[in-house]
Amino acid sequence: MKLYFRNSNSKELKFVREVDSQQEVFDEIKKYAKENNIDVCYIRTFGTDKVTTYDFGSHSDFFELHK
């Protein structure tokens, strides 16, 4: 599975890394956020069979997991 970051200022996805488990997804979101000075207020998920979106409270930026 591939984890991406979607920034509201760009229409392109930024690849974060390959992940194998849900725990890795949460760990990578927290790590990426810390490295890029992004506040994570909470993590809420929604999506389809192919893409899960991770809302972390910014209202415009999201992480996406492509299966």
Stockholm file with secondary structure:
# STOCKHOLM 1.0

chainA/1-67         MKLYFRNSNSKELKFVREVDSQQEVFDEIKKYAKENNIDVCYIRTFGTDKVTTYDFGSHSDFFELHK
#=GR chainA/1-67 SS CEEEEECTTCSSEEEEEECSSHHHHHHHHHHHHHHTTCCCCCCEEEECSSEEEEECSCSSCEEEEEC
#=GC SS_cons        CEEEEECTTCSSEEEEEECSSHHHHHHHHHHHHHHTTCCCCCCEEEECSSEEEEECSCSSCEEEEEC
//
